[in-house]
Amino acid sequence: MGTYARYPLELVRGKGVWLYDRNGRRYLDAVAGIAVCTLGHSDPVLRRALCRQLGKLQHVSNLYRIPEQEALARAICERSAAEAVFFCNSGAEANEAAIKLARKHGHLVRGIERPVILSAEASFHGRTLAAVTATGQPKYHQGFEPMVEGFRYFPYNDISAFEALLAECEAAGPRVAAVLLEPIQGEGGVIPGDAAFFRRVRELCDQRQILLIFDEVQIGVGRSGHWWGHGRLGVEPDAFTMAKGLGGGIPIGALAVKAAVDHFRPGDHASTFGGNPFVCRAALTVIAEIERRRLLDHVQAMERFLIEQLAELAGRHPGHIEMVRGWGLLQGVVLSEQGPTAAELVKAAMAEGLLLVPAGPRVVRIVPPLVIRRRHLRKLIQRLEKALISLS
Ligand SMILES: *Cc1c(COP(=O)(O)O)cnc(C)c1O
């Protein structure tokens, strides 16, 4: 269907941080399939693990116990404050599960008949109906009304606006089931969460037994240089979702929760494909390789180097780059109003053999595989600079 406005580029093969088109032309990949390909392309360890799993078992359904799924749930819980996990196939689905959990929490714990979920303006939570309703961007709602009821929005990182909305919603008694937040907004322009804002939201949620849910679909699984964005923020959620980077390119999503809010009972929620042996093998391998290759430390080192290099680049082109912001290997280059747009710069970079992705009209996102190295980042800066010059 006519769903996507695609670039005229056909990528047929990849190795590490490099992608190759049909003519053998090589592109440095700072997109990673939109923050997905954690270990880069056709990683030999992931490939071997998946080939072995294909020779053993792919899918049996959640009618039966799945040892790979149990192992993956343990791996996630050992690396976070979560104590139980539900598996699905994408970020939107993980958020749908979180939204259902929030509503059940509202009914069960707070006695709310028509629970409301608060989420941020400029957020992104996916395209299924409830997830897109939670997404605080009217452009994603247009043409698909009526939206799902029970969602209200507040400006991100704005504590007084949040307090005012909470007070309004709760004026006549309990009404709010959950607050859903990205620790760092990705799609909405790479805007890091403010720790003081998040700490205060945590306090207010605790006072009223409101669920605090983090959408870690883009920043989770190591991209921030910590396992989770909330680790970097220093604020713990009651539940959080993940997807993009978890399977290293194999579709898997998950909702991880504290035991106290593990409200789902048999029959409440399900997924046919969710957490099958094949996808769980992929995620287990990604987690093991992040540790074996010490990628969290590596991401922190690459963040420092990239930020330094981008600052120098911005200094050489003062009219073009307004600022650089982000966490770890999710960095946003904010372009100034008078220069080229994000879309123009992404196109020019492609012509120089560099793949980038916009995050809104004025922000270019750098989200490479976590295995990217200094020499690649030097190439990235060279090609980005050439692209900037070609546009001026
Ligand atoms: C990409 C993204 C989603 C949606 O994930 P899909 O797998 O495309 O459904 C949800 N939340 C955030 C923060 C994302 O970046």
The ligand as an SDF file (V2000), in Angstrom:
LIG
                    3D

 15 15  0  0  0  0  0  0  0  0999 V2000
    9.4880    3.4150   17.3330 C   0  0  0  0  0  0  0  0  0  0  0  0
    8.8210    3.7360   18.6110 C   0  0  0  0  0  0  0  0  0  0  0  0
    7.5890    3.1550   18.9510 C   0  0  0  0  0  0  0  0  0  0  0  0
    6.8270    2.2620   18.0120 C   0  0  0  0  0  0  0  0  0  0  0  0
    7.4700    1.0770   17.7610 O   0  0  0  0  0  0  0  0  0  0  0  0
    6.9640    0.1410   16.5390 P   0  0  0  0  0  0  0  0  0  0  0  0
    7.8250   -1.0760   16.6780 O   0  0  0  0  0  0  0  0  0  0  0  0
    7.1960    0.9110   15.2830 O   0  0  0  0  0  0  0  0  0  0  0  0
    5.5430   -0.1400   16.7710 O   0  0  0  0  0  0  0  0  0  0  0  0
    7.0650    3.4320   20.2020 C   0  0  0  0  0  0  0  0  0  0  0  0
    7.7010    4.2480   21.0660 N   0  0  0  0  0  0  0  0  0  0  0  0
    8.8820    4.8180   20.7750 C   0  0  0  0  0  0  0  0  0  0  0  0
    9.5570    5.6830   21.7920 C   0  0  0  0  0  0  0  0  0  0  0  0
    9.4760    4.5960   19.5370 C   0  0  0  0  0  0  0  0  0  0  0  0
   10.6290    5.1900   19.2330 O   0  0  0  0  0  0  0  0  0  0  0  0
  1  2  1  0
  2  3  1  0
  2 14  2  0
  3  4  1  0
  3 10  2  0
  4  5  1  0
  5  6  1  0
  6  7  2  0
  6  8  1  0
  6  9  1  0
 10 11  1  0
 11 12  2  0
 12 13  1  0
 12 14  1  0
 14 15  1  0
M  END
$$$$
